[in-house]
Amino acid sequence: MRLMLFGTSGCHLCEQAEIIVNACVPDGVETVDIAEQEQWQELYALRIPVLYDPETKQELGWPFDQVEVEDFIDRVACM
């Protein structure tokens, strides 16, 4: 499973989200800076951080905790 965490540098919420997500995903996730592409800015600028599963196109938006991340991972793994 490949998960992406959309955020941007200097975002304290994104830093918190990365800590939570990395505690749930042993191999870590791909962190994506929305500043790199205009389409990401349009989609996520007001919603970051967002955990995203590119295979199922499912998202988990902030705020979330470790239990919610684990539930999200279980849910997308079953799709």
N, C-alpha and C positions, 0 to 999 in steps of 0.2 A: 504494500500500500504506500502510495506516495501522497503526502499531504503538503499543502502550501500554507504559509502564514503570511497574509498580506498586512503590511504595515509601512512605516517609514522611519528614518533615522531621527533620533531626538524625541521620539514618542514614548513617554514613560508607560503608557498603557500597553504599547506594543512590547516593551521590554518585560512587563509583568506577564503578558500572554505567552511570550516565548519561554519563560521559566516554567509556567504551568504545562504548556504543551510538551516541552522536552522531558518533563517528569513522566509523561504518559506514553511517549513514543521513544523507545530505546535508541533507535537509529536517527532520531531527530527529524525535523521537517525542513523543507526548503523555505527559507525566508525570502520574501519578495518585497522590494521597496517600490511602492506605488509611484514614486516620483520618476521611475525609469520609463514608464509608458503612459501616455495621455489617457488611453482607455482605462487603465487601472485607476488613475486619479478620478476619472468620471464615475466609475463604479463604486469605489471604496473610500474616497476622501473623507466623507462624513461618517463612515462606519468602522474604520480601522480600530483595532485589529480584527481580522476576519480569518478564521481557519477554513480552508477550502480543500475539497477532495475533487481533483480534476476528472477522475474516472466517473463519478456519479453526479458531478456538478452540484453537490450539496455544500452548504455553507453553515458555519457556526459563528455568529457575530458576538462581539463583546457586549456586555460582560459575560464571562464564563469562568467556571472554576474547574478543578481537576475532575470532579465527578461528571460534570457536563461534557468535558472533553472525552472522557472514557466512554460515556454513553454515545457520543457522536461517532467515535471510532467504531464501536460495536455496531451501530446502526448502518454506517456506510460499508462495513465489511460484509454485512448480510445482503446487500443490494446486488 
